[in-house]
């Protein structure tokens, strides 16, 4: 019986096949890692957009509750408002404030909420990175007494500047 032909037959896996299998596995794992990183980035973006929506709705609610001071809410990105004498606590409501003073206090509080990215004490952060807000109050083109209030919030995500604007119409 000839032993040579039997020894020449391949048995087992060659090194090339192992390397190709390892390469295919590596590409698959890199793809999964890329998807995971993209998911984390998009979750962060969704969190910031959700915060911006909540902050804009908060300001519109403040404006709706103080329509006599409507024109005092107009402020650009650089403005800050003033705390004034309208400070409230959890158990007291501001009293002795004019509608205009309350509007300035609302803007002051809102601007701090937008820029609060660290939180305080046991409170989670409410703000946005590089966050700033602007409020415009304009007369409606068709109805003189009607005002259009636009709340715009900007923040940074990496190297991009993101923006959210929402508007409503109010009777002062």
N, CA, C and O atoms as a DFTB+ gen file, in Angstrom:
688 C
 N C O
     1  1       0.838      -1.166       0.000
     2  2       0.000       0.000       0.000
     3  2       0.886       1.233       0.000
     4  3       1.861       1.320       0.746
     5  1       0.527       2.178      -0.848
     6  2       1.327       3.391      -1.015
     7  2       0.847       4.446      -0.011
     8  3      -0.337       4.784      -0.004
     9  1       1.724       4.963       0.821
    10  2       1.385       5.919       1.880
    11  2       1.435       7.353       1.357
    12  3       0.742       8.210       1.905
    13  1       2.202       7.646       0.349
    14  2       2.398       9.003      -0.158
    15  2       1.102       9.696      -0.582
    16  3       0.903      10.837      -0.166
    17  1       0.216       9.110      -1.362
    18  2      -0.996       9.833      -1.750
    19  2      -1.870      10.202      -0.541
    20  3      -2.531      11.240      -0.553
    21  1      -1.875       9.391       0.460
    22  2      -2.676       9.662       1.635
    23  2      -2.140      10.877       2.401
    24  3      -2.928      11.664       2.926
    25  1      -0.848      11.040       2.473
    26  2      -0.245      12.156       3.202
    27  2      -0.418      13.478       2.462
    28  3      -0.425      14.538       3.087
    29  1      -0.557      13.429       1.161
    30  2      -0.692      14.667       0.396
    31  2      -2.088      15.284       0.518
    32  3      -2.257      16.477       0.264
    33  1      -3.063      14.509       0.894
    34  2      -4.401      15.064       1.038
    35  2      -4.442      16.040       2.199
    36  3      -3.786      15.840       3.222
    37  1      -5.233      17.111       2.025
    38  2      -5.299      18.149       3.051
    39  2      -6.196      17.684       4.181
    40  3      -7.239      17.068       3.965
    41  1      -5.768      17.992       5.371
    42  2      -6.620      17.731       6.529
    43  2      -6.499      18.934       7.454
    44  3      -5.392      19.426       7.673
    45  1      -7.626      19.427       8.012
    46  2      -7.593      20.594       8.887
    47  2      -7.814      21.879       8.106
    48  3      -8.248      21.852       6.954
    49  1      -7.512      23.000       8.743
    50  2      -7.746      24.318       8.184
    51  2      -6.407      24.978       7.930
    52  3      -5.499      24.895       8.757
    53  1      -6.284      25.627       6.796
    54  2      -5.021      26.298       6.489
    55  2      -4.989      27.668       7.158
    56  3      -6.027      28.191       7.561
    57  1      -3.829      28.230       7.270
    58  2      -3.625      29.534       7.888
    59  2      -4.346      30.626       7.098
    60  3      -4.873      31.563       7.697
    61  1      -4.381      30.528       5.785
    62  2      -5.060      31.518       4.942
    63  2      -6.552      31.545       5.264
    64  3      -7.133      32.623       5.386
    65  1      -7.171      30.398       5.403
    66  2      -8.596      30.349       5.713
    67  2      -8.887      30.963       7.078
    68  3      -9.895      31.649       7.243
    69  1      -8.032      30.729       8.042
    70  2      -8.200      31.315       9.374
    71  2      -8.072      32.829       9.294
    72  3      -8.851      33.546       9.922
    73  1      -7.103      33.325       8.533
    74  2      -6.907      34.769       8.404
    75  2      -8.105      35.429       7.717
    76  3      -8.518      36.516       8.119
    77  1      -8.660      34.798       6.702
    78  2      -9.827      35.349       6.009
    79  2     -11.027      35.374       6.954
    80  3     -11.760      36.362       6.987
    81  1     -11.236      34.322       7.709
    82  2     -12.347      34.280       8.666
    83  2     -12.174      35.368       9.733
    84  3     -13.141      36.028      10.114
    85  1     -10.951      35.548      10.207
    86  2     -10.677      36.585      11.202
    87  2     -10.930      37.974      10.618
    88  3     -11.463      38.845      11.306
    89  1     -10.555      38.187       9.367
    90  2     -10.780      39.479       8.705
    91  2     -12.277      39.772       8.581
    92  3     -12.717      40.883       8.873
    93  1     -13.051      38.789       8.153
    94  2     -14.501      38.970       8.013
    95  2     -15.129      39.270       9.378
    96  3     -15.989      40.145       9.485
    97  1     -14.710      38.560      10.404
    98  2     -15.206      38.802      11.749
    99  2     -14.840      40.209      12.224
   100  3     -15.664      40.886      12.838
   101  1     -13.623      40.650      11.948
   102  2     -13.169      41.987      12.349
   103  2     -13.986      43.076      11.669
   104  3     -14.374      44.051      12.313
   105  1     -14.248      42.921      10.385
   106  2     -15.056      43.910       9.664
   107  2     -16.463      43.964      10.264
   108  3     -17.021      45.049      10.430
   109  1     -17.024      42.838      10.581
   110  2     -18.350      42.803      11.204
   111  2     -18.366      43.485      12.565
   112  3     -19.292      44.236      12.871
   113  1     -17.352      43.232      13.381
   114  2     -17.279      43.866      14.697
   115  2     -17.074      45.371      14.584
   116  3     -17.637      46.133      15.371
   117  1     -16.277      45.804      13.618
   118  2     -16.104      47.245      13.401
   119  2     -17.417      47.891      12.964
   120  3     -17.724      49.009      13.375
   121  1     -18.176      47.207      12.150
   122  2     -19.484      47.719      11.740
   123  2     -20.430      47.860      12.919
   124  3     -21.143      48.857      13.030
   125  1     -20.440      46.876      13.790
   126  2     -21.287      46.940      14.983
   127  2     -20.849      48.087      15.886
   128  3     -21.690      48.810      16.420
   129  1     -19.538      48.260      16.062
   130  2     -19.030      49.364      16.885
   131  2     -19.421      50.713      16.285
   132  3     -19.785      51.633      17.017
   133  1     -19.349      50.837      14.963
   134  2     -19.750      52.082      14.302
   135  2     -21.227      52.380      14.506
   136  3     -21.600      53.526      14.755
   137  1     -22.063      51.367      14.403
   138  2     -23.496      51.551      14.644
   139  2     -23.761      51.979      16.084
   140  3     -24.611      52.832      16.339
   141  1     -23.035      51.386      17.015
   142  2     -23.211      51.732      18.426
   143  2     -22.810      53.180      18.686
   144  3     -23.525      53.901      19.381
   145  1     -21.684      53.612      18.141
   146  2     -21.247      55.000      18.317
   147  2     -22.231      55.974      17.676
   148  3     -22.529      57.023      18.248
   149  1     -22.732      55.637      16.503
   150  2     -23.738      56.482      15.858
   151  2     -25.005      56.577      16.692
   152  3     -25.613      57.643      16.782
   153  1     -25.402      55.475      17.296
   154  2     -26.580      55.462      18.156
   155  2     -26.376      56.353      19.376
   156  3     -27.283      57.094      19.755
   157  1     -25.208      56.293      19.991
   158  2     -24.914      57.152      21.141
   159  2     -24.947      58.622      20.747
   160  3     -25.492      59.447      21.480
   161  1     -24.374      58.955      19.606
   162  2     -24.359      60.343      19.135
   163  2     -25.785      60.828      18.880
   164  3     -26.145      61.937      19.276
   165  1     -26.589      60.010      18.226
   166  2     -27.963      60.400      17.919
   167  2     -28.820      60.506      19.179
   168  3     -29.717      61.345      19.246
   169  1     -28.552      59.661      20.182
   170  2     -29.278      59.767      21.445
   171  2     -28.964      61.086      22.134
   172  3     -29.859      61.721      22.693
   173  1     -27.702      61.507      22.102
   174  2     -27.325      62.796      22.677
   175  2     -28.007      63.938      21.951
   176  3     -28.480      64.885      22.579
   177  1     -28.059      63.854      20.641
   178  2     -28.716      64.884      19.841
   179  2     -30.209      64.946      20.160
   180  3     -30.774      66.034      20.269
   181  1     -30.841      63.802      20.308
   182  2     -32.268      63.768      20.648
   183  2     -32.511      64.341      22.041
   184  3     -33.516      65.015      22.266
   185  1     -31.601      64.079      22.975
   186  2     -31.730      64.629      24.321
   187  2     -31.680      66.151      24.281
   188  3     -32.500      66.813      24.915
   189  1     -30.727      66.710      23.543
   190  2     -30.608      68.169      23.462
   191  2     -31.827      68.778      22.774
   192  3     -32.323      69.820      23.204
   193  1     -32.309      68.147      21.724
   194  2     -33.488      68.677      21.035
   195  2     -34.707      68.618      21.961
   196  3     -35.514      69.548      21.973
   197  1     -34.849      67.547      22.730
   198  2     -35.956      67.444      23.684
   199  2     -35.868      68.535      24.743
   200  3     -36.876      69.146      25.099
   201  1     -34.660      68.778      25.244
   202  2     -34.481      69.855      26.221
   203  2     -34.861      71.200      25.617
   204  3     -35.504      72.017      26.275
   205  1     -34.469      71.435      24.374
   206  2     -34.796      72.703      23.714
   207  2     -36.308      72.863      23.572
   208  3     -36.835      73.957      23.776
   209  1     -37.005      71.793      23.226
   210  2     -38.465      71.851      23.095
   211  2     -39.104      72.176      24.444
   212  3     -40.008      73.008      24.517
   213  1     -38.641      71.527      25.507
   214  2     -39.187      71.774      26.843
   215  2     -38.912      73.213      27.276
   216  3     -39.792      73.869      27.834
   217  1     -37.696      73.709      27.024
   218  2     -37.352      75.082      27.403
   219  2     -38.165      76.108      26.616
   220  3     -38.587      77.122      27.173
   221  1     -38.385      75.855      25.338
   222  2     -39.198      76.779      24.531
   223  2     -40.650      76.771      25.009
   224  3     -41.271      77.828      25.119
   225  1     -41.190      75.592      25.292
   226  2     -42.565      75.500      25.790
   227  2     -42.691      76.175      27.153
   228  3     -43.702      76.816      27.441
   229  1     -41.666      76.029      27.989
   230  2     -41.665      76.680      29.298
   231  2     -41.765      78.193      29.147
   232  3     -42.541      78.844      29.847
   233  1     -40.981      78.745      28.238
   234  2     -41.008      80.195      28.063
   235  2     -42.335      80.658      27.484
   236  3     -42.863      81.688      27.902
   237  1     -42.877      79.921      26.538
   238  2     -44.180      80.302      25.985
   239  2     -45.271      80.247      27.059
   240  3     -46.181      81.076      27.053
   241  1     -45.188      79.286      27.972
   242  2     -46.147      79.231      29.078
   243  2     -45.995      80.438      29.996
   244  3     -46.988      81.000      30.458
   245  1     -44.754      80.837      30.259
   246  2     -44.518      82.028      31.085
   247  2     -45.109      83.263      30.408
   248  3     -45.714      84.111      31.064
   249  1     -44.929      83.357      29.105
   250  2     -45.444      84.518      28.366
   251  2     -46.970      84.514      28.368
   252  3     -47.591      85.559      28.561
   253  1     -47.580      83.349      28.154
   254  2     -49.048      83.262      28.148
   255  2     -49.647      83.654      29.500
   256  3     -50.750      84.198      29.562
   257  1     -48.914      83.375      30.581
   258  2     -49.444      83.703      31.907
   259  2     -49.218      85.166      32.274
   260  3     -49.697      85.613      33.316
   261  1     -48.509      85.914      31.453
   262  2     -48.217      87.321      31.736
   263  2     -48.381      88.153      30.464
   264  3     -47.458      88.867      30.073
   265  1     -49.528      88.071      29.823
   266  2     -49.717      88.815      28.568
   267  2     -49.658      90.331      28.725
   268  3     -49.305      91.003      27.756
   269  1     -49.983      90.923      29.895
   270  2     -49.805      92.379      29.991
   271  2     -48.343      92.814      29.821
   272  3     -48.080      93.939      29.398
   273  1     -47.405      91.942      30.143
   274  2     -45.987      92.273      29.989
   275  2     -45.389      91.723      28.713
   276  3     -44.170      91.577      28.617
   277  1     -46.215      91.417      27.737
   278  2     -45.789      90.732      26.514
   279  2     -44.603      91.399      25.825
   280  3     -43.640      90.721      25.464
   281  1     -44.657      92.707      25.639
   282  2     -43.574      93.387      24.915
   283  2     -42.252      93.372      25.679
   284  3     -41.194      93.540      25.073
   285  1     -42.294      93.175      26.993
   286  2     -41.066      93.155      27.796
   287  2     -40.303      91.843      27.662
   288  3     -39.171      91.741      28.134
   289  1     -40.896      90.848      27.033
   290  2     -40.218      89.562      26.858
   291  2     -39.226      89.577      25.697
   292  3     -38.358      88.708      25.619
   293  1     -39.341      90.541      24.803
   294  2     -38.456      90.573      23.629
   295  2     -37.012      90.753      24.083
   296  3     -36.683      91.709      24.785
   297  1     -36.155      89.817      23.670
   298  2     -34.743      89.862      24.060
   299  2     -33.929      89.124      23.008
   300  3     -34.398      88.138      22.439
   301  1     -32.712      89.594      22.747
   302  2     -31.860      88.921      21.764
   303  2     -30.970      87.897      22.466
   304  3     -31.062      87.718      23.680
   305  1     -30.120      87.236      21.709
   306  2     -29.265      86.199      22.283
   307  2     -28.341      86.746      23.363
   308  3     -28.034      86.042      24.325
   309  1     -27.892      87.998      23.217
   310  2     -26.932      88.565      24.161
   311  2     -27.604      89.039      25.448
   312  3     -26.934      89.143      26.476
   313  1     -28.896      89.327      25.425
   314  2     -29.583      89.851      26.600
   315  2     -29.744      88.809      27.688
   316  3     -29.693      87.606      27.433
   317  1     -29.939      89.296      28.919
   318  2     -30.042      88.396      30.062
   319  2     -31.297      88.563      30.897
   320  3     -31.639      87.662      31.663
   321  1     -31.992      89.679      30.777
   322  2     -33.099      89.940      31.685
   323  2     -32.541      90.330      33.047
   324  3     -31.325      90.387      33.225
   325  1     -33.416      90.597      34.005
   326  2     -32.971      90.943      35.357
   327  2     -33.797      90.172      36.360
   328  3     -34.979      89.907      36.143
   329  1     -33.153      89.811      37.472
   330  2     -33.871      89.084      38.508
   331  2     -34.867      90.001      39.200
   332  3     -35.991      89.589      39.485
   333  1     -34.476      91.221      39.470
   334  2     -35.372      92.190      40.086
   335  2     -35.899      91.727      41.428
   336  3     -35.250      90.948      42.126
   337  1     -37.079      92.207      41.787
   338  2     -37.703      91.867      43.065
   339  2     -38.761      90.789      42.909
   340  3     -39.619      90.632      43.778
   341  1     -38.711      90.061      41.836
   342  2     -39.755      89.076      41.553
   343  2     -39.349      87.663      41.922
   344  3     -39.964      86.704      41.456
   345  1     -38.334      87.516      42.741
   346  2     -37.856      86.190      43.104
   347  2     -38.950      85.422      43.838
   348  3     -39.620      85.963      44.718
   349  1     -39.119      84.172      43.472
   350  2     -40.097      83.310      44.131
   351  2     -39.381      82.115      44.727
   352  3     -38.267      81.783      44.322
   353  1     -40.017      81.474      45.682
   354  2     -39.513      80.217      46.225
   355  2     -40.574      79.162      45.963
   356  3     -41.593      79.433      45.329
   357  1     -40.328      77.969      46.454
   358  2     -41.300      76.898      46.249
   359  2     -42.623      77.180      46.956
   360  3     -43.666      76.671      46.546
   361  1     -42.586      77.991      48.020
   362  2     -43.797      78.200      48.815
   363  2     -44.407      79.583      48.650
   364  3     -45.507      79.830      49.144
   365  1     -43.724      80.483      47.973
   366  2     -44.274      81.827      47.812
   367  2     -44.384      82.182      46.345
   368  3     -43.637      81.681      45.505
   369  1     -45.316      83.043      46.059
   370  2     -45.513      83.544      44.704
   371  2     -45.061      84.993      44.689
   372  3     -45.296      85.729      45.647
   373  1     -44.427      85.398      43.627
   374  2     -43.941      86.772      43.526
   375  2     -45.110      87.736      43.634
   376  3     -46.135      87.575      42.970
   377  1     -44.938      88.735      44.477
   378  2     -45.969      89.763      44.596
   379  2     -45.278      91.114      44.563
   380  3     -44.090      91.226      44.866
   381  1     -46.019      92.120      44.198
   382  2     -45.445      93.453      44.140
   383  2     -44.633      93.705      42.886
   384  3     -43.908      94.697      42.818
   385  1     -44.731      92.849      41.906
   386  2     -43.999      93.025      40.649
   387  2     -44.955      93.546      39.586
   388  3     -46.121      93.155      39.526
   389  1     -44.447      94.419      38.766
   390  2     -45.240      94.831      37.610
   391  2     -45.150      93.733      36.552
   392  3     -44.308      92.839      36.646
   393  1     -46.008      93.803      35.560
   394  2     -45.978      92.812      34.476
   395  2     -44.638      92.852      33.754
   396  3     -44.108      91.812      33.364
   397  1     -44.093      94.046      33.577
   398  2     -42.800      94.192      32.909
   399  2     -41.671      93.589      33.746
   400  3     -40.788      92.920      33.210
   401  1     -41.699      93.826      35.063
   402  2     -40.671      93.252      35.945
   403  2     -40.757      91.731      35.961
   404  3     -39.734      91.046      35.961
   405  1     -41.972      91.210      35.974
   406  2     -42.145      89.755      35.952
   407  2     -41.618      89.173      34.650
   408  3     -41.015      88.100      34.645
   409  1     -41.843      89.877      33.545
   410  2     -41.325      89.419      32.248
   411  2     -39.801      89.372      32.277
   412  3     -39.206      88.401      31.810
   413  1     -39.166      90.403      32.816
   414  2     -37.708      90.428      32.891
   415  2     -37.187      89.320      33.803
   416  3     -36.157      88.709      33.520
   417  1     -37.903      89.065      34.899
   418  2     -37.516      87.972      35.791
   419  2     -37.680      86.619      35.094
   420  3     -36.828      85.742      35.235
   421  1     -38.762      86.449      34.350
   422  2     -38.966      85.203      33.599
   423  2     -37.836      84.974      32.603
   424  3     -37.332      83.858      32.475
   425  1     -37.437      86.030      31.898
   426  2     -36.338      85.919      30.932
   427  2     -35.048      85.563      31.658
   428  3     -34.292      84.710      31.195
   429  1     -34.792      86.209      32.789
   430  2     -33.581      85.943      33.578
   431  2     -33.538      84.474      34.006
   432  3     -32.506      83.816      33.872
   433  1     -34.666      83.962      34.523
   434  2     -34.738      82.562      34.955
   435  2     -34.555      81.617      33.773
   436  3     -33.824      80.632      33.868
   437  1     -35.210      81.914      32.674
   438  2     -35.159      81.067      31.478
   439  2     -33.751      81.006      30.902
   440  3     -33.286      79.940      30.501
   441  1     -33.075      82.146      30.861
   442  2     -31.700      82.166      30.330
   443  2     -30.791      81.284      31.177
   444  3     -29.902      80.623      30.640
   445  1     -30.998      81.265      32.484
   446  2     -30.191      80.412      33.352
   447  2     -30.514      78.936      33.146
   448  3     -29.622      78.090      33.210
   449  1     -31.764      78.629      32.903
   450  2     -32.126      77.236      32.625
   451  2     -31.481      76.745      31.329
   452  3     -31.033      75.602      31.249
   453  1     -31.435      77.605      30.325
   454  2     -30.835      77.219      29.042
   455  2     -29.347      76.933      29.191
   456  3     -28.828      75.998      28.580
   457  1     -28.662      77.728      29.997
   458  2     -27.205      77.580      30.093
   459  2     -26.773      76.631      31.205
   460  3     -25.572      76.438      31.392
   461  1     -27.704      76.027      31.954
   462  2     -27.370      75.118      33.054
   463  2     -27.008      73.745      32.502
   464  3     -27.880      72.900      32.298
   465  1     -25.716      73.528      32.264
   466  2     -25.312      72.220      31.733
   467  2     -24.710      71.325      32.804
   468  3     -24.425      70.157      32.543
   469  1     -24.510      71.861      34.015
   470  2     -23.915      71.056      35.070
   471  2     -24.901      70.572      36.110
   472  3     -24.584      69.663      36.877
   473  1     -26.082      71.150      36.160
   474  2     -27.024      70.813      37.212
   475  2     -26.572      71.453      38.516
   476  3     -25.511      72.074      38.575
   477  1     -27.362      71.303      39.537
   478  2     -26.984      71.852      40.837
   479  2     -27.421      70.879      41.916
   480  3     -28.567      70.430      41.943
   481  1     -26.497      70.565      42.798
   482  2     -26.804      69.628      43.873
   483  2     -27.227      68.289      43.321
   484  3     -26.504      67.666      42.543
   485  1     -28.408      67.849      43.729
   486  2     -28.911      66.565      43.244
   487  2     -29.825      66.727      42.037
   488  3     -30.474      65.770      41.615
   489  1     -29.879      67.944      41.475
   490  2     -30.718      68.203      40.306
   491  2     -29.949      67.915      39.020
   492  3     -28.790      68.313      38.897
   493  1     -30.566      67.239      38.071
   494  2     -29.885      66.996      36.792
   495  2     -29.802      68.290      35.987
   496  3     -30.574      69.219      36.226
   497  1     -28.888      68.358      35.050
   498  2     -28.786      69.563      34.219
   499  2     -30.030      69.734      33.358
   500  3     -30.631      68.760      32.903
   501  1     -30.406      71.000      33.143
   502  2     -31.568      71.291      32.309
   503  2     -31.175      71.964      31.011
   504  3     -31.985      72.075      30.092
   505  1     -29.937      72.412      30.935
   506  2     -29.541      73.268      29.832
   507  2     -28.940      72.546      28.651
   508  3     -29.001      71.323      28.521
   509  1     -28.354      73.368      27.793
   510  2     -27.785      72.903      26.537
   511  2     -26.357      73.409      26.423
   512  3     -26.063      74.511      26.885
   513  1     -25.462      72.635      25.820
   514  2     -24.090      73.114      25.646
   515  2     -24.050      74.322      24.716
   516  3     -24.521      74.265      23.580
   517  1     -23.486      75.403      25.211
   518  2     -23.439      76.634      24.422
   519  2     -24.823      77.214      24.189
   520  3     -25.031      77.962      23.234
   521  1     -25.776      76.875      25.060
   522  2     -27.171      77.265      24.863
   523  2     -27.423      78.746      25.047
   524  3     -26.888      79.376      25.959
   525  1     -28.238      79.285      24.176
   526  2     -28.679      80.670      24.284
   527  2     -30.064      80.792      23.672
   528  3     -30.441      80.019      22.791
   529  1     -30.817      81.780      24.153
   530  2     -32.186      81.941      23.692
   531  2     -32.491      83.357      23.263
   532  3     -31.852      84.312      23.705
   533  1     -33.475      83.475      22.395
   534  2     -33.918      84.774      21.894
   535  2     -35.441      84.738      21.788
   536  3     -36.031      83.717      21.435
   537  1     -36.066      85.879      22.102
   538  2     -37.517      85.997      22.000
   539  2     -37.821      87.241      21.183
   540  3     -37.308      88.323      21.469
   541  1     -38.656      87.083      20.168
   542  2     -39.098      88.239      19.388
   543  2     -40.611      88.365      19.517
   544  3     -41.340      87.373      19.523
   545  1     -41.059      89.606      19.619
   546  2     -42.487      89.909      19.687
   547  2     -42.772      90.881      18.556
   548  3     -42.252      91.997      18.544
   549  1     -43.600      90.460      17.604
   550  2     -43.899      91.309      16.447
   551  2     -45.403      91.452      16.283
   552  3     -46.176      90.597      16.717
   553  1     -45.802      92.542      15.653
   554  2     -47.215      92.760      15.348
   555  2     -47.620      91.863      14.191
   556  3     -46.855      91.660      13.248
   557  1     -48.819      91.334      14.272
   558  2     -49.347      90.514      13.192
   559  2     -49.652      91.403      11.986
   560  3     -50.109      92.534      12.148
   561  1     -49.408      90.905      10.804
   562  2     -49.585      91.697       9.584
   563  2     -51.056      92.001       9.291
   564  3     -51.364      93.030       8.689
   565  1     -51.956      91.126       9.705
   566  2     -53.365      91.320       9.350
   567  2     -54.206      91.897      10.483
   568  3     -55.154      92.641      10.228
   569  1     -53.878      91.570      11.724
   570  2     -54.654      92.045      12.872
   571  2     -53.734      92.833      13.785
   572  3     -52.801      92.275      14.361
   573  1     -53.990      94.126      13.923
   574  2     -53.072      95.013      14.643
   575  2     -52.876      94.613      16.100
   576  3     -51.762      94.719      16.611
   577  1     -53.911      94.162      16.778
   578  2     -53.789      93.846      18.201
   579  2     -53.119      92.496      18.450
   580  3     -52.652      92.237      19.559
   581  1     -53.067      91.651      17.454
   582  2     -52.493      90.316      17.606
   583  2     -50.971      90.389      17.529
   584  3     -50.417      91.071      16.666
   585  1     -50.296      89.679      18.439
   586  2     -48.830      89.657      18.465
   587  2     -48.341      88.244      18.156
   588  3     -48.939      87.257      18.585
   589  1     -47.246      88.166      17.404
   590  2     -46.591      86.887      17.143
   591  2     -45.345      86.814      18.008
   592  3     -44.471      87.677      17.928
   593  1     -45.270      85.786      18.832
   594  2     -44.128      85.581      19.721
   595  2     -43.339      84.393      19.185
   596  3     -43.880      83.300      19.017
   597  1     -42.053      84.617      18.917
   598  2     -41.175      83.549      18.432
   599  2     -40.071      83.318      19.453
   600  3     -39.359      84.248      19.830
   601  1     -39.935      82.082      19.894
   602  2     -38.881      81.695      20.832
   603  2     -37.875      80.865      20.046
   604  3     -38.227      79.845      19.453
   605  1     -36.618      81.310      20.046
   606  2     -35.547      80.614      19.331
   607  2     -34.474      80.206      20.330
   608  3     -34.040      81.013      21.152
   609  1     -34.052      78.960      20.254
   610  2     -32.990      78.450      21.122
   611  2     -31.904      77.870      20.231
   612  3     -32.192      77.129      19.291
   613  1     -30.656      78.209      20.530
   614  2     -29.498      77.658      19.815
   615  2     -28.577      76.968      20.803
   616  3     -28.473      77.377      21.960
   617  1     -27.906      75.916      20.340
   618  2     -26.915      75.217      21.139
   619  2     -25.904      74.590      20.202
   620  3     -26.112      74.550      18.989
   621  1     -24.807      74.099      20.764
   622  2     -23.764      73.489      19.940
   623  2     -23.711      71.984      20.200
   624  3     -23.850      71.513      21.328
   625  1     -23.506      71.266      19.124
   626  2     -23.265      69.822      19.182
   627  2     -22.002      69.565      18.393
   628  3     -22.010      69.600      17.162
   629  1     -20.926      69.309      19.093
   630  2     -19.643      69.156      18.416
   631  2     -19.260      70.473      17.776
   632  3     -19.073      71.471      18.472
   633  1     -19.141      70.488      16.472
   634  2     -18.798      71.715      15.761
   635  2     -20.007      72.343      15.079
   636  3     -19.875      73.370      14.413
   637  1     -21.177      71.745      15.234
   638  2     -22.392      72.244      14.592
   639  2     -23.202      73.105      15.556
   640  3     -23.255      72.831      16.755
   641  1     -23.824      74.137      15.023
   642  2     -24.767      74.946      15.788
   643  2     -26.170      74.496      15.417
   644  3     -26.572      74.555      14.254
   645  1     -26.903      74.047      16.420
   646  2     -28.266      73.566      16.212
   647  2     -29.233      74.663      16.651
   648  3     -28.884      75.514      17.469
   649  1     -30.437      74.640      16.109
   650  2     -31.406      75.686      16.413
   651  2     -32.814      75.109      16.434
   652  3     -33.142      74.194      15.678
   653  1     -33.636      75.663      17.315
   654  2     -35.045      75.302      17.379
   655  2     -35.827      76.599      17.541
   656  3     -35.501      77.413      18.405
   657  1     -36.833      76.797      16.736
   658  2     -37.679      77.990      16.835
   659  2     -39.135      77.556      16.864
   660  3     -39.549      76.671      16.115
   661  1     -39.900      78.186      17.731
   662  2     -41.333      77.929      17.802
   663  2     -42.045      79.265      17.988
   664  3     -41.528      80.174      18.638
   665  1     -43.218      79.366      17.417
   666  2     -43.946      80.639      17.456
   667  2     -45.399      80.399      17.831
   668  3     -45.953      79.322      17.606
   669  1     -45.994      81.425      18.403
   670  2     -47.417      81.404      18.728
   671  2     -47.962      82.817      18.591
   672  3     -47.202      83.785      18.563
   673  1     -49.257      82.928      18.508
   674  2     -49.885      84.247      18.414
   675  2     -50.714      84.487      19.665
   676  3     -51.436      83.604      20.127
   677  1     -50.600      85.704      20.209
   678  2     -51.276      86.054      21.453
   679  2     -51.966      87.401      21.336
   680  3     -51.550      88.269      20.569
   681  1     -53.026      87.557      22.112
   682  2     -53.688      88.854      22.263
   683  2     -53.171      89.456      23.563
   684  3     -53.361      88.861      24.624
   685  1     -52.531      90.605      23.514
   686  2     -52.028      91.199      24.773
   687  2     -53.156      91.723      25.649
   688  3     -52.902      92.248      26.734
